[in-house]
């Protein structure tokens, strides 16, 4: 007695692998520190305080690290891009 096996179906996996069906959205390139602060006056930067809440794209001025831009918000932490590199700081998120 033998069992007949049916051919497996892919249900469109080939198209998904090629990127024509669904797939991830293209990622926009991240800006550098200079691109974030270019053309912004000192009044555009708010003083950093851990008790304040920040959104992505906010410009802040840290007493130790200087001027920075918020590039990511992850709950109670923000990632801020400063001239000397990115740092994770706390906020009231």
Jmol script that loads the backbone (N, CA, C; Angstrom):
load data "model"
ATOM      1  N   UNK A   1       0.821  -1.171   0.000  1.00  0.00           N
ATOM      2  CA  UNK A   1       0.000   0.000   0.000  1.00  0.00           C
ATOM      3  C   UNK A   1       0.877   1.250   0.000  1.00  0.00           C
ATOM      4  N   UNK A   2       0.631   2.175  -0.889  1.00  0.00           N
ATOM      5  CA  UNK A   2       1.422   3.398  -0.946  1.00  0.00           C
ATOM      6  C   UNK A   2       0.525   4.612  -0.725  1.00  0.00           C
ATOM      7  N   UNK A   3       1.155   5.642  -0.245  1.00  0.00           N
ATOM      8  CA  UNK A   3       0.426   6.885   0.009  1.00  0.00           C
ATOM      9  C   UNK A   3       0.849   7.893  -1.042  1.00  0.00           C
ATOM     10  N   UNK A   4      -0.119   8.460  -1.690  1.00  0.00           N
ATOM     11  CA  UNK A   4       0.182   9.457  -2.709  1.00  0.00           C
ATOM     12  C   UNK A   4       0.364  10.820  -2.035  1.00  0.00           C
ATOM     13  N   UNK A   5       1.468  11.441  -2.285  1.00  0.00           N
ATOM     14  CA  UNK A   5       1.745  12.764  -1.707  1.00  0.00           C
ATOM     15  C   UNK A   5       1.466  13.838  -2.745  1.00  0.00           C
ATOM     16  N   UNK A   6       0.840  14.907  -2.269  1.00  0.00           N
ATOM     17  CA  UNK A   6       0.525  16.001  -3.187  1.00  0.00           C
ATOM     18  C   UNK A   6       1.675  16.985  -3.226  1.00  0.00           C
ATOM     19  N   UNK A   7       1.715  17.719  -4.299  1.00  0.00           N
ATOM     20  CA  UNK A   7       2.750  18.733  -4.477  1.00  0.00           C
ATOM     21  C   UNK A   7       2.486  19.895  -3.515  1.00  0.00           C
ATOM     22  N   UNK A   8       3.534  20.374  -2.842  1.00  0.00           N
ATOM     23  CA  UNK A   8       3.367  21.487  -1.912  1.00  0.00           C
ATOM     24  C   UNK A   8       3.158  22.783  -2.670  1.00  0.00           C
ATOM     25  N   UNK A   9       2.314  23.611  -2.112  1.00  0.00           N
ATOM     26  CA  UNK A   9       2.056  24.919  -2.704  1.00  0.00           C
ATOM     27  C   UNK A   9       2.784  25.984  -1.910  1.00  0.00           C
ATOM     28  N   UNK A  10       3.212  27.010  -2.616  1.00  0.00           N
ATOM     29  CA  UNK A  10       3.970  28.068  -1.949  1.00  0.00           C
ATOM     30  C   UNK A  10       3.101  29.247  -1.545  1.00  0.00           C
ATOM     31  N   UNK A  11       1.955  29.428  -2.164  1.00  0.00           N
ATOM     32  CA  UNK A  11       1.041  30.523  -1.875  1.00  0.00           C
ATOM     33  C   UNK A  11       1.694  31.902  -1.988  1.00  0.00           C
ATOM     34  N   UNK A  12       2.500  32.077  -3.007  1.00  0.00           N
ATOM     35  CA  UNK A  12       3.053  33.394  -3.282  1.00  0.00           C
ATOM     36  C   UNK A  12       4.340  33.731  -2.555  1.00  0.00           C
ATOM     37  N   UNK A  13       4.974  32.783  -1.975  1.00  0.00           N
ATOM     38  CA  UNK A  13       6.232  33.068  -1.257  1.00  0.00           C
ATOM     39  C   UNK A  13       7.330  33.553  -2.196  1.00  0.00           C
ATOM     40  N   UNK A  14       7.288  33.075  -3.444  1.00  0.00           N
ATOM     41  CA  UNK A  14       8.316  33.520  -4.386  1.00  0.00           C
ATOM     42  C   UNK A  14       8.232  35.029  -4.612  1.00  0.00           C
ATOM     43  N   UNK A  15       6.999  35.529  -4.773  1.00  0.00           N
ATOM     44  CA  UNK A  15       6.817  36.965  -5.012  1.00  0.00           C
ATOM     45  C   UNK A  15       7.223  37.767  -3.779  1.00  0.00           C
ATOM     46  N   UNK A  16       6.944  37.231  -2.593  1.00  0.00           N
ATOM     47  CA  UNK A  16       7.306  37.943  -1.369  1.00  0.00           C
ATOM     48  C   UNK A  16       8.824  38.032  -1.245  1.00  0.00           C
ATOM     49  N   UNK A  17       9.531  36.960  -1.614  1.00  0.00           N
ATOM     50  CA  UNK A  17      10.987  36.949  -1.534  1.00  0.00           C
ATOM     51  C   UNK A  17      11.595  37.929  -2.536  1.00  0.00           C
ATOM     52  N   UNK A  18      10.929  38.104  -3.676  1.00  0.00           N
ATOM     53  CA  UNK A  18      11.430  39.023  -4.688  1.00  0.00           C
ATOM     54  C   UNK A  18      11.178  40.479  -4.331  1.00  0.00           C
ATOM     55  N   UNK A  19      10.304  40.718  -3.362  1.00  0.00           N
ATOM     56  CA  UNK A  19      10.018  42.083  -2.960  1.00  0.00           C
ATOM     57  C   UNK A  19       8.856  42.714  -3.699  1.00  0.00           C
ATOM     58  N   UNK A  20       8.139  41.929  -4.520  1.00  0.00           N
ATOM     59  CA  UNK A  20       7.015  42.497  -5.266  1.00  0.00           C
ATOM     60  C   UNK A  20       5.704  42.365  -4.508  1.00  0.00           C
ATOM     61  N   UNK A  21       5.671  41.562  -3.480  1.00  0.00           N
ATOM     62  CA  UNK A  21       4.441  41.325  -2.731  1.00  0.00           C
ATOM     63  C   UNK A  21       4.722  41.609  -1.257  1.00  0.00           C
ATOM     64  N   UNK A  22       4.071  42.619  -0.705  1.00  0.00           N
ATOM     65  CA  UNK A  22       4.295  42.942   0.709  1.00  0.00           C
ATOM     66  C   UNK A  22       5.719  43.414   0.931  1.00  0.00           C
ATOM     67  N   UNK A  23       6.390  42.765   1.826  1.00  0.00           N
ATOM     68  CA  UNK A  23       7.789  43.078   2.088  1.00  0.00           C
ATOM     69  C   UNK A  23       7.948  44.336   2.913  1.00  0.00           C
ATOM     70  N   UNK A  24       9.128  44.534   3.467  1.00  0.00           N
ATOM     71  CA  UNK A  24       9.363  45.720   4.299  1.00  0.00           C
ATOM     72  C   UNK A  24       9.433  47.002   3.485  1.00  0.00           C
ATOM     73  N   UNK A  25       9.073  48.088   4.123  1.00  0.00           N
ATOM     74  CA  UNK A  25       9.153  49.387   3.468  1.00  0.00           C
ATOM     75  C   UNK A  25      10.603  49.833   3.422  1.00  0.00           C
ATOM     76  N   UNK A  26      10.983  50.611   2.427  1.00  0.00           N
ATOM     77  CA  UNK A  26      12.361  51.088   2.373  1.00  0.00           C
ATOM     78  C   UNK A  26      12.659  52.008   3.556  1.00  0.00           C
ATOM     79  N   UNK A  27      13.845  51.865   4.098  1.00  0.00           N
ATOM     80  CA  UNK A  27      14.252  52.653   5.255  1.00  0.00           C
ATOM     81  C   UNK A  27      14.920  53.928   4.764  1.00  0.00           C
ATOM     82  N   UNK A  28      14.468  55.072   5.299  1.00  0.00           N
ATOM     83  CA  UNK A  28      15.095  56.332   4.903  1.00  0.00           C
ATOM     84  C   UNK A  28      16.423  56.482   5.645  1.00  0.00           C
ATOM     85  N   UNK A  29      17.441  57.019   4.988  1.00  0.00           N
ATOM     86  CA  UNK A  29      18.748  57.147   5.631  1.00  0.00           C
ATOM     87  C   UNK A  29      18.690  58.103   6.828  1.00  0.00           C
ATOM     88  N   UNK A  30      19.453  57.757   7.867  1.00  0.00           N
ATOM     89  CA  UNK A  30      19.462  58.590   9.058  1.00  0.00           C
ATOM     90  C   UNK A  30      20.297  59.844   8.813  1.00  0.00           C
ATOM     91  N   UNK A  31      19.849  60.945   9.395  1.00  0.00           N
ATOM     92  CA  UNK A  31      20.558  62.206   9.253  1.00  0.00           C
ATOM     93  C   UNK A  31      21.745  62.253  10.209  1.00  0.00           C
ATOM     94  N   UNK A  32      22.741  63.020   9.837  1.00  0.00           N
ATOM     95  CA  UNK A  32      23.884  63.233  10.726  1.00  0.00           C
ATOM     96  C   UNK A  32      23.545  64.362  11.698  1.00  0.00           C
ATOM     97  N   UNK A  33      24.394  64.547  12.689  1.00  0.00           N
ATOM     98  CA  UNK A  33      24.186  65.607  13.678  1.00  0.00           C
ATOM     99  C   UNK A  33      24.146  66.972  12.983  1.00  0.00           C
ATOM    100  N   UNK A  34      25.049  67.186  12.049  1.00  0.00           N
ATOM    101  CA  UNK A  34      25.118  68.468  11.346  1.00  0.00           C
ATOM    102  C   UNK A  34      23.829  68.745  10.564  1.00  0.00           C
ATOM    103  N   UNK A  35      23.250  67.715   9.969  1.00  0.00           N
ATOM    104  CA  UNK A  35      22.009  67.896   9.214  1.00  0.00           C
ATOM    105  C   UNK A  35      20.835  68.228  10.137  1.00  0.00           C
ATOM    106  N   UNK A  36      20.840  67.676  11.357  1.00  0.00           N
ATOM    107  CA  UNK A  36      19.776  67.960  12.313  1.00  0.00           C
ATOM    108  C   UNK A  36      19.817  69.412  12.802  1.00  0.00           C
ATOM    109  N   UNK A  37      21.021  69.924  13.073  1.00  0.00           N
ATOM    110  CA  UNK A  37      21.140  71.255  13.690  1.00  0.00           C
ATOM    111  C   UNK A  37      21.414  72.369  12.684  1.00  0.00           C
ATOM    112  N   UNK A  38      21.576  72.020  11.425  1.00  0.00           N
ATOM    113  CA  UNK A  38      21.890  73.020  10.402  1.00  0.00           C
ATOM    114  C   UNK A  38      20.778  74.061  10.285  1.00  0.00           C
ATOM    115  N   UNK A  39      21.158  75.318  10.392  1.00  0.00           N
ATOM    116  CA  UNK A  39      20.226  76.424  10.227  1.00  0.00           C
ATOM    117  C   UNK A  39      19.325  76.680  11.420  1.00  0.00           C
ATOM    118  N   UNK A  40      19.535  75.991  12.512  1.00  0.00           N
ATOM    119  CA  UNK A  40      18.710  76.175  13.706  1.00  0.00           C
ATOM    120  C   UNK A  40      19.404  77.143  14.661  1.00  0.00           C
ATOM    121  N   UNK A  41      18.655  78.110  15.154  1.00  0.00           N
ATOM    122  CA  UNK A  41      19.201  79.065  16.111  1.00  0.00           C
ATOM    123  C   UNK A  41      19.227  78.484  17.513  1.00  0.00           C
ATOM    124  N   UNK A  42      19.884  79.192  18.427  1.00  0.00           N
ATOM    125  CA  UNK A  42      19.973  78.728  19.808  1.00  0.00           C
ATOM    126  C   UNK A  42      18.609  78.639  20.473  1.00  0.00           C
ATOM    127  N   UNK A  43      17.650  79.447  20.018  1.00  0.00           N
ATOM    128  CA  UNK A  43      16.322  79.428  20.627  1.00  0.00           C
ATOM    129  C   UNK A  43      15.519  78.174  20.249  1.00  0.00           C
ATOM    130  N   UNK A  44      15.970  77.394  19.248  1.00  0.00           N
ATOM    131  CA  UNK A  44      15.279  76.171  18.850  1.00  0.00           C
ATOM    132  C   UNK A  44      15.589  75.007  19.794  1.00  0.00           C
ATOM    133  N   UNK A  45      16.647  75.130  20.574  1.00  0.00           N
ATOM    134  CA  UNK A  45      17.072  74.064  21.478  1.00  0.00           C
ATOM    135  C   UNK A  45      16.530  74.324  22.882  1.00  0.00           C
ATOM    136  N   UNK A  46      15.817  73.330  23.419  1.00  0.00           N
ATOM    137  CA  UNK A  46      15.285  73.455  24.780  1.00  0.00           C
ATOM    138  C   UNK A  46      16.278  72.821  25.750  1.00  0.00           C
ATOM    139  N   UNK A  47      16.392  73.366  26.976  1.00  0.00           N
ATOM    140  CA  UNK A  47      17.303  72.764  27.954  1.00  0.00           C
ATOM    141  C   UNK A  47      16.829  71.351  28.325  1.00  0.00           C
ATOM    142  N   UNK A  48      17.768  70.401  28.406  1.00  0.00           N
ATOM    143  CA  UNK A  48      17.422  69.026  28.745  1.00  0.00           C
ATOM    144  C   UNK A  48      17.088  68.912  30.225  1.00  0.00           C
ATOM    145  N   UNK A  49      16.000  68.218  30.517  1.00  0.00           N
ATOM    146  CA  UNK A  49      15.613  67.895  31.883  1.00  0.00           C
ATOM    147  C   UNK A  49      15.006  66.500  31.867  1.00  0.00           C
ATOM    148  N   UNK A  50      15.397  65.673  32.815  1.00  0.00           N
ATOM    149  CA  UNK A  50      14.896  64.308  32.869  1.00  0.00           C
ATOM    150  C   UNK A  50      13.395  64.262  33.132  1.00  0.00           C
ATOM    151  N   UNK A  51      12.855  65.304  33.711  1.00  0.00           N
ATOM    152  CA  UNK A  51      11.430  65.343  34.036  1.00  0.00           C
ATOM    153  C   UNK A  51      10.571  65.793  32.856  1.00  0.00           C
ATOM    154  N   UNK A  52      11.193  66.191  31.751  1.00  0.00           N
ATOM    155  CA  UNK A  52      10.451  66.601  30.557  1.00  0.00           C
ATOM    156  C   UNK A  52      10.268  65.411  29.622  1.00  0.00           C
ATOM    157  N   UNK A  53       9.238  65.506  28.776  1.00  0.00           N
ATOM    158  CA  UNK A  53       8.962  64.460  27.805  1.00  0.00           C
ATOM    159  C   UNK A  53       9.391  64.955  26.424  1.00  0.00           C
ATOM    160  N   UNK A  54      10.080  64.103  25.670  1.00  0.00           N
ATOM    161  CA  UNK A  54      10.591  64.487  24.356  1.00  0.00           C
ATOM    162  C   UNK A  54      10.045  63.559  23.277  1.00  0.00           C
ATOM    163  N   UNK A  55       9.887  64.084  22.081  1.00  0.00           N
ATOM    164  CA  UNK A  55       9.438  63.314  20.925  1.00  0.00           C
ATOM    165  C   UNK A  55      10.581  63.220  19.924  1.00  0.00           C
ATOM    166  N   UNK A  56      10.452  62.296  18.993  1.00  0.00           N
ATOM    167  CA  UNK A  56      11.463  62.137  17.953  1.00  0.00           C
ATOM    168  C   UNK A  56      11.560  63.429  17.146  1.00  0.00           C
ATOM    169  N   UNK A  57      12.764  63.888  16.924  1.00  0.00           N
ATOM    170  CA  UNK A  57      12.992  65.120  16.180  1.00  0.00           C
ATOM    171  C   UNK A  57      13.168  66.347  17.048  1.00  0.00           C
ATOM    172  N   UNK A  58      12.931  66.215  18.360  1.00  0.00           N
ATOM    173  CA  UNK A  58      13.090  67.361  19.261  1.00  0.00           C
ATOM    174  C   UNK A  58      14.568  67.742  19.374  1.00  0.00           C
ATOM    175  N   UNK A  59      14.814  69.037  19.489  1.00  0.00           N
ATOM    176  CA  UNK A  59      16.170  69.547  19.655  1.00  0.00           C
ATOM    177  C   UNK A  59      16.354  69.952  21.104  1.00  0.00           C
ATOM    178  N   UNK A  60      17.469  69.510  21.704  1.00  0.00           N
ATOM    179  CA  UNK A  60      17.699  69.861  23.100  1.00  0.00           C
ATOM    180  C   UNK A  60      19.145  70.250  23.326  1.00  0.00           C
ATOM    181  N   UNK A  61      19.365  70.923  24.449  1.00  0.00           N
ATOM    182  CA  UNK A  61      20.696  71.376  24.819  1.00  0.00           C
ATOM    183  C   UNK A  61      21.040  70.761  26.173  1.00  0.00           C
ATOM    184  N   UNK A  62      22.026  69.876  26.196  1.00  0.00           N
ATOM    185  CA  UNK A  62      22.454  69.191  27.414  1.00  0.00           C
ATOM    186  C   UNK A  62      23.613  69.962  28.023  1.00  0.00           C
ATOM    187  N   UNK A  63      23.655  70.032  29.355  1.00  0.00           N
ATOM    188  CA  UNK A  63      24.708  70.814  30.024  1.00  0.00           C
ATOM    189  C   UNK A  63      26.092  70.219  29.798  1.00  0.00           C
ATOM    190  N   UNK A  64      26.196  68.897  29.659  1.00  0.00           N
ATOM    191  CA  UNK A  64      27.508  68.259  29.482  1.00  0.00           C
ATOM    192  C   UNK A  64      27.826  67.956  28.015  1.00  0.00           C
ATOM    193  N   UNK A  65      26.832  67.466  27.250  1.00  0.00           N
ATOM    194  CA  UNK A  65      27.084  67.001  25.893  1.00  0.00           C
ATOM    195  C   UNK A  65      26.810  68.040  24.814  1.00  0.00           C
ATOM    196  N   UNK A  66      26.140  69.121  25.141  1.00  0.00           N
ATOM    197  CA  UNK A  66      25.879  70.179  24.174  1.00  0.00           C
ATOM    198  C   UNK A  66      24.568  69.990  23.427  1.00  0.00           C
ATOM    199  N   UNK A  67      24.535  70.485  22.192  1.00  0.00           N
ATOM    200  CA  UNK A  67      23.316  70.438  21.384  1.00  0.00           C
ATOM    201  C   UNK A  67      23.125  69.047  20.795  1.00  0.00           C
ATOM    202  N   UNK A  68      21.839  68.608  20.799  1.00  0.00           N
ATOM    203  CA  UNK A  68      21.530  67.291  20.264  1.00  0.00           C
ATOM    204  C   UNK A  68      20.132  67.221  19.703  1.00  0.00           C
ATOM    205  N   UNK A  69      19.868  66.135  18.984  1.00  0.00           N
ATOM    206  CA  UNK A  69      18.562  65.885  18.385  1.00  0.00           C
ATOM    207  C   UNK A  69      18.096  64.498  18.782  1.00  0.00           C
ATOM    208  N   UNK A  70      16.829  64.390  19.176  1.00  0.00           N
ATOM    209  CA  UNK A  70      16.259  63.103  19.554  1.00  0.00           C
ATOM    210  C   UNK A  70      16.011  62.300  18.278  1.00  0.00           C
ATOM    211  N   UNK A  71      16.631  61.109  18.180  1.00  0.00           N
ATOM    212  CA  UNK A  71      16.479  60.281  16.989  1.00  0.00           C
ATOM    213  C   UNK A  71      15.616  59.050  17.235  1.00  0.00           C
ATOM    214  N   UNK A  72      15.379  58.692  18.515  1.00  0.00           N
ATOM    215  CA  UNK A  72      14.528  57.545  18.830  1.00  0.00           C
ATOM    216  C   UNK A  72      13.945  57.700  20.224  1.00  0.00           C
ATOM    217  N   UNK A  73      12.717  57.215  20.393  1.00  0.00           N
ATOM    218  CA  UNK A  73      12.043  57.224  21.689  1.00  0.00           C
ATOM    219  C   UNK A  73      11.649  55.793  22.005  1.00  0.00           C
ATOM    220  N   UNK A  74      12.113  55.294  23.153  1.00  0.00           N
ATOM    221  CA  UNK A  74      11.832  53.913  23.560  1.00  0.00           C
ATOM    222  C   UNK A  74      11.341  53.925  25.005  1.00  0.00           C
ATOM    223  N   UNK A  75      10.058  54.206  25.187  1.00  0.00           N
ATOM    224  CA  UNK A  75       9.490  54.244  26.537  1.00  0.00           C
ATOM    225  C   UNK A  75      10.100  55.374  27.351  1.00  0.00           C
ATOM    226  N   UNK A  76      10.716  55.050  28.505  1.00  0.00           N
ATOM    227  CA  UNK A  76      11.301  56.100  29.347  1.00  0.00           C
ATOM    228  C   UNK A  76      12.706  56.522  28.919  1.00  0.00           C
ATOM    229  N   UNK A  77      13.161  56.060  27.771  1.00  0.00           N
ATOM    230  CA  UNK A  77      14.495  56.414  27.289  1.00  0.00           C
ATOM    231  C   UNK A  77      14.410  57.054  25.912  1.00  0.00           C
ATOM    232  N   UNK A  78      15.327  57.962  25.662  1.00  0.00           N
ATOM    233  CA  UNK A  78      15.443  58.578  24.342  1.00  0.00           C
ATOM    234  C   UNK A  78      16.879  58.407  23.868  1.00  0.00           C
ATOM    235  N   UNK A  79      17.042  58.305  22.564  1.00  0.00           N
ATOM    236  CA  UNK A  79      18.381  58.275  21.995  1.00  0.00           C
ATOM    237  C   UNK A  79      18.613  59.631  21.351  1.00  0.00           C
ATOM    238  N   UNK A  80      19.649  60.302  21.814  1.00  0.00           N
ATOM    239  CA  UNK A  80      19.950  61.657  21.353  1.00  0.00           C
ATOM    240  C   UNK A  80      21.276  61.643  20.606  1.00  0.00           C
ATOM    241  N   UNK A  81      21.278  62.240  19.423  1.00  0.00           N
ATOM    242  CA  UNK A  81      22.489  62.341  18.623  1.00  0.00           C
ATOM    243  C   UNK A  81      23.161  63.674  18.918  1.00  0.00           C
ATOM    244  N   UNK A  82      24.347  63.581  19.511  1.00  0.00           N
ATOM    245  CA  UNK A  82      25.166  64.761  19.791  1.00  0.00           C
ATOM    246  C   UNK A  82      26.313  64.811  18.792  1.00  0.00           C
ATOM    247  N   UNK A  83      27.065  65.889  18.815  1.00  0.00           N
ATOM    248  CA  UNK A  83      28.174  66.047  17.867  1.00  0.00           C
ATOM    249  C   UNK A  83      29.203  64.931  18.027  1.00  0.00           C
ATOM    250  N   UNK A  84      29.437  64.473  19.251  1.00  0.00           N
ATOM    251  CA  UNK A  84      30.436  63.437  19.498  1.00  0.00           C
ATOM    252  C   UNK A  84      29.860  62.015  19.485  1.00  0.00           C
ATOM    253  N   UNK A  85      28.583  61.860  19.152  1.00  0.00           N
ATOM    254  CA  UNK A  85      27.980  60.529  19.054  1.00  0.00           C
ATOM    255  C   UNK A  85      26.612  60.451  19.713  1.00  0.00           C
ATOM    256  N   UNK A  86      26.000  59.292  19.606  1.00  0.00           N
ATOM    257  CA  UNK A  86      24.661  59.087  20.171  1.00  0.00           C
ATOM    258  C   UNK A  86      24.744  58.659  21.632  1.00  0.00           C
ATOM    259  N   UNK A  87      23.783  59.090  22.417  1.00  0.00           N
ATOM    260  CA  UNK A  87      23.699  58.724  23.842  1.00  0.00           C
ATOM    261  C   UNK A  87      22.250  58.426  24.178  1.00  0.00           C
ATOM    262  N   UNK A  88      22.067  57.511  25.124  1.00  0.00           N
ATOM    263  CA  UNK A  88      20.722  57.202  25.609  1.00  0.00           C
ATOM    264  C   UNK A  88      20.527  57.935  26.927  1.00  0.00           C
ATOM    265  N   UNK A  89      19.432  58.666  27.004  1.00  0.00           N
ATOM    266  CA  UNK A  89      19.109  59.456  28.184  1.00  0.00           C
ATOM    267  C   UNK A  89      17.702  59.115  28.647  1.00  0.00           C
ATOM    268  N   UNK A  90      17.405  59.434  29.883  1.00  0.00           N
ATOM    269  CA  UNK A  90      16.078  59.213  30.418  1.00  0.00           C
ATOM    270  C   UNK A  90      15.187  60.426  30.182  1.00  0.00           C
ATOM    271  N   UNK A  91      13.865  60.186  30.172  1.00  0.00           N
ATOM    272  CA  UNK A  91      12.904  61.275  30.082  1.00  0.00           C
ATOM    273  C   UNK A  91      11.592  60.807  30.693  1.00  0.00           C
ATOM    274  N   UNK A  92      10.640  61.682  30.791  1.00  0.00           N
ATOM    275  CA  UNK A  92       9.371  61.366  31.431  1.00  0.00           C
ATOM    276  C   UNK A  92       8.403  60.730  30.455  1.00  0.00           C
ATOM    277  N   UNK A  93       8.841  59.743  29.724  1.00  0.00           N
ATOM    278  CA  UNK A  93       8.030  59.124  28.692  1.00  0.00           C
ATOM    279  C   UNK A  93       7.193  58.076  29.256  1.00  0.00           C
TER     280      UNK A  93
END
end "model"
wireframe off; spacefill off
backbone 0.3
color backbone group
